[in-house]
Amino acid sequence: MTCNASLDNQKVKRVFGRKSGRPLNKSRAEVIDSLLPRLCVDEGLLREDGSLSPSSLFDVPYKEFWFEIGFGAGEHLSALMRRHPENAYLGAEPFINGMAAFLKDIKDEPHERIRVHMDDAMMLARSLPDACLDGMYVLNPDPWHKKRHHKRRIISRDNLDVFARILKPGAPLIMTSDVPDLADWMVTEASLHPAFAWRAQCADDWRVPPEDWITTAYEVKGAKGAKIMTYLFFDRV
Ligand SMILES: C[S@@+](CC[C@H](N)C(=O)[O-])C[C@H]1O[C@@H](n2cnc3c(N)ncnc32)[C@H](O)[C@@H]1O
């Protein structure tokens, strides 16, 4: 299996901004060297032509396939894996420090149900076939505040077209943000998209997380003080 996994090759192909931050400590470097090559999606399979069936990435069948984009340090993804051992997961995170934190977290647990991609999530998304995913998470995506950078936002009409294609009918697209402008943008983009329907009926539906919500470290940090979290649940119609 080949992927952009080794420490000798920290460059990633097409990331918007950050690639690596602080040097990795020994234990994080170890999981990048040992676990990432086993769990990353082979770059040769990322043809961005809808030909990569998620089930082909795993040795045994799974009930559902879920994809988390920009998982950061992966607290949400690892909690999901623990909560639903019957499902398989795809995760994309270009930041090597985040990837290392996630891999370190899951290394001593069963982790055959996860495949990761350490680069732009859209490379993996575009490689997946129609209606193959049971749900997607995009939690606290980078806001790209400047207007001229808005086209880099992961929630965009073009990317929503891809998400609409790869999600099964009725499958949820779950998004959050603690940046009010970005939350407005995400609601507008997804609501205007004909393939997505917003579940919200009243303000609490976007202000209050569901009871079983898994809180990320970023969310706790970001939601402190005056900041407001927005929880957006859309369904592929
Ligand atoms: C603000 S952080 C949020 C992390 C995590 N989702 C959370 O809520 O704790 C945004 C994350 O998205 C990642 N990211 C940015 N662009 C991405 C892309 N094109 N594909 C995948 N991940 C991306 C960043 O590296 C970063 O870790």
The ligand as an SDF file (V2000), in Angstrom:
LIG
                    3D

 27 29  0  0  0  0  0  0  0  0999 V2000
  -11.0130   24.0180   12.8370 C   0  0  0  0  0  0  0  0  0  0  0  0
  -10.3930   22.4190   12.6060 S   0  0  0  0  0  0  0  0  0  0  0  0
  -11.6530   21.3750   13.2790 C   0  0  0  0  0  0  0  0  0  0  0  0
  -11.1870   19.9960   13.6110 C   0  0  0  0  0  0  0  0  0  0  0  0
  -12.2650   19.0010   14.0770 C   0  0  0  0  0  0  0  0  0  0  0  0
  -13.2510   18.7650   13.0530 N   0  0  0  0  0  0  0  0  0  0  0  0
  -12.9600   19.4840   15.3240 C   0  0  0  0  0  0  0  0  0  0  0  0
  -14.1070   19.8990   15.2730 O   0  0  0  0  0  0  0  0  0  0  0  0
  -12.3230   19.4080   16.3830 O   0  0  0  0  0  0  0  0  0  0  0  0
  -10.5930   22.1640   10.8480 C   0  0  0  0  0  0  0  0  0  0  0  0
   -9.8550   20.9410   10.3510 C   0  0  0  0  0  0  0  0  0  0  0  0
  -10.1310   20.7360    8.9660 O   0  0  0  0  0  0  0  0  0  0  0  0
   -8.9360   20.3000    8.3350 C   0  0  0  0  0  0  0  0  0  0  0  0
   -9.0550   20.5720    6.8940 N   0  0  0  0  0  0  0  0  0  0  0  0
   -8.9340   21.7580    6.2600 C   0  0  0  0  0  0  0  0  0  0  0  0
   -9.1010   21.6190    4.9360 N   0  0  0  0  0  0  0  0  0  0  0  0
   -9.3380   20.3050    4.7230 C   0  0  0  0  0  0  0  0  0  0  0  0
   -9.5770   19.5250    3.5560 C   0  0  0  0  0  0  0  0  0  0  0  0
   -9.6050   20.0710    2.3500 N   0  0  0  0  0  0  0  0  0  0  0  0
   -9.7610   18.1960    3.7090 N   0  0  0  0  0  0  0  0  0  0  0  0
   -9.7380   17.6200    4.9400 C   0  0  0  0  0  0  0  0  0  0  0  0
   -9.5250   18.3140    6.0720 N   0  0  0  0  0  0  0  0  0  0  0  0
   -9.3200   19.6270    5.9660 C   0  0  0  0  0  0  0  0  0  0  0  0
   -7.8540   21.0860    9.0350 C   0  0  0  0  0  0  0  0  0  0  0  0
   -6.5760   20.5120    8.9170 O   0  0  0  0  0  0  0  0  0  0  0  0
   -8.3520   21.0820   10.4750 C   0  0  0  0  0  0  0  0  0  0  0  0
   -7.8560   19.9990   11.2190 O   0  0  0  0  0  0  0  0  0  0  0  0
  1  2  1  0
  2  3  1  0
  2 10  1  0
  3  4  1  0
  4  5  1  0
  5  6  1  0
  5  7  1  0
  7  8  2  0
  7  9  1  0
 10 11  1  0
 11 12  1  0
 11 26  1  0
 12 13  1  0
 13 14  1  0
 13 24  1  0
 14 15  1  0
 14 23  1  0
 15 16  2  0
 16 17  1  0
 17 18  1  0
 17 23  2  0
 18 19  1  0
 18 20  2  0
 20 21  1  0
 21 22  2  0
 22 23  1  0
 24 25  1  0
 24 26  1  0
 26 27  1  0
M  CHG  2   2   1   9  -1
M  END
$$$$
